[in-house]
Structure formats: C-alpha cells, structure tokens
C-alpha cells in the first residue's frame, strides 16, 4: 500500500567502520583453543552463532522483540541465519554478545598487542571529505531538509571538487581493500604466493575488522529503527538500505521531530561519515517489475543494487 521505494546510503561506511577500530599491531597472532571470548582482543574466532536471533535490540533500558526473519542476519554474506560454526572478526562476535547471547568459541587467532591504528588515516580523510562537501554547499550543520536540498546536484556546482569528493571516497574504499589484495595476472597459479602477501600492508585481519564494524553499525541502526517505528528494509546491500514509504523522500522513512532530532542510535541524515544520504527513489511498481524479471530459482534480485538510477544492467547474486 506504500507506493515508493526509498534508498538511504551510509556516508563513507568503511571510514566510519575504521574510526575507533581496535586492531592488532605488530605482534604475531596467537592461536588459542576453547577461549573465553574477549571483545578487547582483535582477531578471528571460530564460533557457532546459529542460535543468535538478530531481531531483538535494547533501546535505552528496554529490550524490544521484533518480528522474526524481517531483518538480514549480520553473520552471513547472504543475510540468512548461519547453520553452524564459522570464523568471525571480533566486532561481529561482540555484537552477538551485545544482543544478549552467550558465545562459546571453539578456537581463535588473536593479537595481544593492539591499538587504534587507523584513527589518523581516518581523520585526515574525514576532514578532507567534510571540508570539500562544505565547499560544495553541503555543510555539517544543515537541518535534514536543508541537507537533502543541498545534496541535490551538488557535484554540478563545481565538477572539479566533485572529482575530489570521489577521490576521497575511493581512497577510503580502496585503502581498506588493499589490506587483502588478490593475485593479479603475471602467470599466477592457484597455490602459489603473490607479491601482495609480502607487503607490510597485507593485513586481512584489519580489513575484516573494518568491514565487520561497518556491517554491525548498519545492522544496529536497522534494528533500532524497526524497534521504534516498525519499519523493516525491503532490501539491503552493503551500506544501502531500501524502505517502503508513503512519499519519495528519506524524511518519509526516518522519523524526524519538529526539533530536527530523530531516533538515537538509528539513521541520521547528514554529511558526516556514518550518517546517511538519499541514494534514490523508485516506485513500488518498478520494484515489483524488477523482482519479477530477475527472480530465479537460485536467488532473489536485490533492489538496493538498482535503486539509485532504476536501471537494471545485469543479474545479481541476491547477496
């Protein structure tokens, strides 16, 4: 009965995930069996989280039970609940504990020497992004409505500054991606080492921690929004969530009051990393058509992949 699909997108999602992340430093990882989980230890834990129901959340001092299976699981790439033990970065296991569940890791690789290694990197990029956006007319102190208006065609005001904004975004995304660079050509064959493995920047554990934090931050906000408003996303892809709405604006999804404030801990419109912007709006009829055209026996089309422009270019995996 709601005629619009509204996509909201997290600004510099990986940057926000890197901000304050405690990661392993120079000490080598230590292998432990049947450890007691410690959220202060960065690393990877083999643990069964199939009993964790990601549809309950504590807002303030009150636990809210949500309708089951209307939110994706944050513990698998597909959003389906896990069926057994798997390896998870520390922030993901800590989130299961935050939701009120006991965890019993089978084994783990952890680093005892840790710190907020990425903070300086993040702050420089964050400042560059916010300053450039301000030069394009999108400031930090705008009201939600003013922010949406300022974002409309902001790159066209100065195309060169628009290139700078894109460069900052790609530096954040590419910088995290480089921590686990894959083999590329050069006659490489499966089973052989490749040059990136020997670089000091080969740190897939740090990459995993950042992605984990970004995913958990997103899931927590969706949980809180659902608990307070009863709104559930129809599609989620990385840092984008699509909601049904009565109107075409994110303000038709996010409950802002007359004081300009919204639900603490949920999505907030704004330019800062971790806040959200309008990704795109399409009609519900468009969404039904896309699902009908792309749905197959092995997957369901993800509307979040196409919400920005409405153009469907290829079949997706449904993840």
C-alpha positions in Angstrom: 0.0 0.0 0.0 3.1 2.3 0.1 3.8 3.5 -3.4 7.5 4.4 -3.1 10.8 2.6 -2.5 13.4 4.9 -0.8 17.1 4.1 -0.6 19.3 5.5 2.0 23.1 5.2 1.9 25.7 5.5 4.6 28.4 8.1 4.0 32.0 6.7 3.9 30.8 3.5 5.6 34.2 1.8 5.7 35.7 5.1 7.1 33.1 5.1 9.9 34.0 1.5 10.5 37.7 2.3 10.7 37.1 5.2 13.2 38.0 4.0 16.6 38.6 0.4 15.5 41.0 -1.5 17.8 43.1 -3.7 15.6 46.2 -5.9 16.0 49.5 -4.2 15.7 53.0 -5.7 15.0 52.8 -8.7 17.3 52.1 -12.0 15.5 48.7 -13.7 16.0 48.4 -16.2 18.8 46.3 -19.4 18.4 44.1 -20.5 21.3 41.6 -23.3 21.7 38.3 -23.0 23.6 39.0 -19.4 24.6 36.7 -17.3 26.6 35.6 -14.5 24.2 37.2 -11.2 25.0 35.9 -8.2 23.0 39.1 -6.3 23.7 41.2 -8.8 21.7 41.3 -8.2 17.9 41.3 -11.3 15.9 39.2 -14.1 14.4 37.0 -16.5 16.3 35.6 -19.9 15.2 32.2 -19.9 16.9 28.6 -21.1 16.3 26.2 -18.1 16.1 23.3 -20.0 14.6 21.4 -19.5 17.9 21.6 -15.7 17.7 18.3 -14.1 16.7 19.2 -10.7 15.2 15.7 -9.5 15.8 16.0 -8.2 19.3 17.6 -5.0 20.5 18.0 -2.9 23.6 16.8 0.7 23.2 17.6 2.6 26.3 16.9 0.2 29.2 14.2 -1.8 27.4 14.6 -4.9 25.2 12.5 -4.9 22.0 11.4 -8.2 20.4 11.0 -7.7 16.6 9.2 -9.8 14.0 11.4 -12.7 13.0 13.2 -13.0 9.7 12.4 -9.5 8.6 15.9 -8.3 9.0 19.0 -9.9 7.4 21.4 -11.8 9.6 24.7 -9.8 10.1 26.5 -13.1 10.3 26.5 -14.4 6.7 27.1 -12.7 3.3 23.6 -13.7 2.1 21.7 -12.5 5.2 20.5 -16.0 6.0 21.0 -17.2 9.6 24.2 -19.3 9.9 23.8 -23.1 10.2 27.0 -23.8 12.2 30.4 -22.6 13.3 32.2 -20.1 11.2 35.1 -17.6 11.5 34.1 -14.1 12.6 36.1 -11.0 13.4 35.9 -9.7 17.0 33.3 -6.9 16.4 30.9 -9.4 14.9 31.1 -11.8 17.9 30.9 -8.8 20.3 27.6 -7.8 18.5 26.1 -11.2 19.3 27.0 -10.7 23.0 25.5 -7.2 22.8 22.3 -8.7 21.6 22.2 -10.7 24.8 23.5 -14.1 23.8 26.2 -16.4 25.2 29.0 -17.4 22.8 31.4 -20.3 23.1 34.3 -20.1 20.6 36.0 -23.3 19.6 39.3 -21.6 18.7 40.7 -18.3 17.8 43.6 -16.3 16.3 44.1 -13.2 18.4 46.7 -10.4 18.8 47.6 -9.3 22.2 49.2 -6.0 21.1 46.5 -3.7 19.8 45.6 -0.1 19.2 43.6 2.4 17.1 46.0 2.2 14.2 43.6 3.6 11.6 42.4 6.7 13.5 44.9 9.2 12.0 44.2 7.9 8.5 40.5 8.2 9.0 40.6 11.7 10.5 42.6 13.1 7.6 40.2 11.6 5.0 37.2 12.6 7.1 38.3 16.2 7.3 39.1 16.3 3.6 35.6 14.9 2.7 33.7 17.2 5.1 35.7 20.3 4.0 35.2 19.6 0.3 31.5 18.9 0.8 31.2 22.2 2.6 32.8 23.9 -0.3 30.1 22.3 -2.5 27.5 23.8 -0.3 26.7 20.8 1.9 27.7 21.7 5.5 27.6 19.8 8.7 25.0 22.0 10.5 22.2 21.8 8.0 18.7 20.6 9.0 17.6 17.3 7.5 15.5 19.1 4.8 18.3 21.6 4.1 20.8 18.7 3.7 18.6 16.9 1.2 18.2 20.1 -0.8 21.9 20.9 -0.7 22.7 17.3 -1.9 20.5 17.8 -5.0 23.0 18.2 -7.8 25.9 19.2 -5.5 28.7 17.9 -7.8 27.5 20.1 -10.7 28.3 23.3 -8.7 32.0 22.6 -9.1 32.8 19.4 -11.2 36.5 19.6 -10.1 35.6 19.5 -6.4 33.2 16.6 -7.3 36.2 14.7 -8.5 38.0 15.4 -5.2 35.0 14.0 -3.3 35.1 10.9 -5.4 38.8 10.6 -4.9 38.4 10.7 -1.1 35.6 8.0 -1.3 37.8 5.7 -3.4 40.8 6.3 -1.1 38.7 5.0 1.8 37.3 2.1 0.0 40.5 1.2 -1.9 42.7 1.7 1.1 40.7 -0.9 3.1 40.6 -3.2 0.0 44.4 -3.1 -0.4 44.8 -4.8 3.0 43.8 -8.0 1.3 44.9 -7.6 -2.3 44.2 -10.6 -4.5 46.5 -12.1 -7.0 46.6 -10.4 -10.4 47.9 -11.9 -13.6 51.6 -12.3 -14.0 51.3 -16.1 -14.6 50.0 -16.7 -11.1 48.6 -20.1 -10.5 46.4 -21.4 -7.6 48.6 -22.5 -4.7 51.4 -20.0 -5.5 52.2 -16.9 -3.4 51.8 -13.5 -5.0 53.6 -10.2 -4.3 51.0 -8.6 -2.1 51.5 -11.3 0.5 55.0 -10.0 1.3 53.9 -6.4 1.7 53.6 -4.8 5.2 50.1 -3.7 4.2 48.9 -7.3 3.9 46.6 -7.3 6.8 43.3 -9.1 6.0 42.6 -9.1 9.7 42.4 -5.3 9.8 40.2 -5.3 6.7 37.9 -7.9 8.2 37.6 -5.8 11.4 36.6 -2.7 9.5 34.1 -4.5 7.3 32.7 -6.2 10.4 32.2 -2.9 12.2 30.6 -1.2 9.2 28.2 -4.1 8.8 27.3 -4.2 12.5 26.8 -0.4 12.6 24.4 -0.7 9.7 22.5 -3.6 11.3 22.2 -1.9 14.7 20.7 1.1 13.1 18.2 -1.0 11.2 17.3 -2.9 14.4 16.7 0.3 16.3 14.6 1.9 13.5 12.5 -1.3 13.3 12.1 -1.5 17.1 10.8 2.1 17.4 8.9 2.5 14.2 8.0 -1.0 12.9 9.8 -0.2 9.6 11.8 -3.0 8.1 14.1 -2.8 5.0 12.9 -4.5 1.8 16.5 -4.8 0.5 20.0 -4.3 1.9 23.2 -4.2 0.0 26.4 -3.3 1.9 25.8 0.3 3.0 22.5 0.9 1.3 19.0 0.0 2.7 15.7 0.3 0.8 12.4 1.0 2.6 8.8 1.3 1.5 7.3 4.7 2.1 4.3 6.9 1.6 6.4 9.6 0.0 9.6 9.8 -2.1 11.9 11.4 0.5 14.1 9.8 3.2 12.0 12.0 5.5 9.1 9.7 4.7 11.2 6.9 6.2 13.1 8.4 9.1 11.0 9.9 11.9 12.3 13.4 12.5 10.6 15.6 15.0 9.9 19.3 14.9 13.1 19.8 16.9 15.1 18.3 14.0 16.1 15.2 16.0 15.4 11.5 15.2 15.7 8.2 17.0 19.0 8.0 18.9 21.2 5.2 17.6 19.4 4.9 14.3 19.9 6.5 10.9 20.5 10.3 10.7 20.6 12.4 7.6 23.8 14.4 7.3 27.2 14.8 5.6 29.4 13.3 8.3 30.7 9.7 7.9 28.3 7.2 9.4 25.3 9.4 8.7 23.1 8.8 5.6 22.1 10.5 2.4 19.4 9.8 -0.2 20.5 7.0 -2.5 17.5 7.1 -4.8 13.7 6.6 -5.0 11.7 4.4 -7.4 8.1 3.3 -7.5 6.8 0.2 -5.8 5.6 -0.9 -9.2 9.2 -0.6 -10.5 10.4 -2.8 -7.7 7.8 -5.5 -8.3 8.7 -5.5 -12.0 12.4 -5.9 -11.2 11.8 -8.8 -8.8 9.6 -10.5 -11.4 12.1 -10.1 -14.2 15.2 -11.1 -12.3 13.9 -13.7 -9.8 15.1 -17.2 -10.4 15.2 -20.5 -8.6 18.7 -19.8 -7.1 18.4 -16.2 -5.9 16.3 -13.2 -5.3 17.1 -9.9 -7.0 18.4 -7.2 -4.7 16.6 -3.9 -5.2 19.3 -2.0 -3.3 21.6 -2.6 -6.2 19.4 -0.7 -8.7 17.6 1.9 -6.5 19.9 4.8 -7.4 19.1 5.1 -11.1 16.4 2.4 -11.6 18.5 0.9 -14.4 18.9 -2.8 -14.2 22.1 -3.8 -16.0 22.7 -7.4 -15.0 21.5 -10.3 -13.0 22.7 -10.2 -9.4 23.5 -12.8 -6.8 21.0 -11.7 -4.3 23.7 -11.0 -1.6 
